[in-house]
Amino acid sequence: MAPPTEKREPQATKINITLKLDKDLVRKIRVLAAENGTSVSALLSAKLEEELGQRTAYEEAKKHALADLAKGWDLGGRVLTREEMHER
């Protein structure tokens, strides 16, 4: 009899990278990670994901703002004549 098939969640592919950081900065990062109960790798990963999320949100807001500007707003007024604009 064959063993039951386990359903496993697909794991994200992880890639190792090498960083050259100042020794004092690494010490501070290790302390911060320890205070948060996480690893340096997890801390840096979370911060980079947060930064990318903010960038995505900014780009989305910019796209909507530019679309609104292109569409324009109806302020309910009327177009002034040249004479009305230049009267003193």
C-alpha positions as CSV (number, residue, x, y, z in Angstrom):
1,M,0.0,0.0,0.0
2,A,1.4,3.4,-1.0
3,P,1.9,6.1,1.8
4,P,-0.7,8.9,1.8
5,T,0.3,11.9,-0.4
6,E,1.3,14.9,1.6
7,K,0.3,18.3,0.4
8,R,3.1,20.8,0.9
9,E,3.0,24.5,0.3
10,P,5.4,25.6,-2.3
11,Q,8.4,27.2,-0.8
12,A,9.7,30.5,-2.1
13,T,13.1,30.2,-3.7
14,K,15.7,31.8,-1.5
15,I,19.0,33.1,-2.9
16,N,22.0,33.9,-0.7
17,I,23.7,37.3,-1.3
18,T,26.9,38.8,0.2
19,L,27.0,42.3,1.6
20,K,30.0,44.3,2.6
21,L,28.9,46.4,5.6
22,D,30.8,48.5,8.2
23,K,31.6,46.4,11.3
24,D,29.9,48.9,13.6
25,L,26.7,48.8,11.4
26,V,26.7,45.0,11.5
27,R,26.9,45.0,15.3
28,K,24.0,47.4,15.5
29,I,21.9,45.4,13.1
30,R,22.6,42.2,15.1
31,V,21.5,44.0,18.3
32,L,18.3,45.2,16.6
33,A,17.6,41.7,15.2
34,A,18.1,40.2,18.7
35,E,15.8,42.8,20.3
36,N,13.1,41.9,17.7
37,G,13.7,38.1,18.2
38,T,14.6,37.5,14.6
39,S,17.7,36.9,12.5
40,V,19.7,39.6,10.6
41,S,18.5,37.9,7.4
42,A,14.8,38.1,8.3
43,L,15.2,41.6,9.6
44,L,16.8,42.9,6.4
45,S,14.4,40.9,4.2
46,A,11.4,42.5,6.1
47,K,12.8,46.0,5.8
48,L,13.5,45.6,2.0
49,E,10.0,44.2,1.5
50,E,8.6,47.2,3.4
51,E,10.6,49.6,1.3
52,L,9.4,48.0,-1.9
53,G,5.8,48.0,-0.7
54,Q,6.0,51.7,0.0
55,R,7.5,52.3,-3.4
56,T,4.6,50.4,-5.0
57,A,2.0,52.3,-3.1
58,Y,3.7,55.6,-4.1
59,E,3.8,54.7,-7.7
60,E,0.1,53.7,-7.6
61,A,-0.9,57.0,-5.9
62,K,1.2,58.9,-8.4
63,K,-0.6,57.1,-11.3
64,H,-4.0,58.0,-9.9
65,A,-3.0,61.6,-9.2
66,L,-1.7,62.1,-12.7
67,A,-4.9,60.5,-14.1
68,D,-7.0,63.0,-12.0
69,L,-4.9,65.9,-13.3
70,A,-5.3,64.8,-16.9
71,K,-9.0,64.5,-16.4
72,G,-9.3,67.9,-14.7
73,W,-11.9,69.2,-12.3
74,D,-15.2,71.0,-12.9
75,L,-15.2,73.8,-10.4
76,G,-18.6,75.0,-11.5
77,G,-17.5,78.3,-12.8
78,R,-17.7,79.9,-16.2
79,V,-14.9,80.7,-18.7
80,L,-14.0,84.4,-18.4
81,T,-13.7,86.6,-21.5
82,R,-10.4,88.2,-22.3
83,E,-11.8,91.6,-21.3
84,E,-13.0,90.2,-17.9
85,M,-9.6,88.7,-17.2
86,H,-7.7,91.9,-17.9
87,E,-10.1,94.5,-16.4
88,R,-8.7,96.5,-13.5
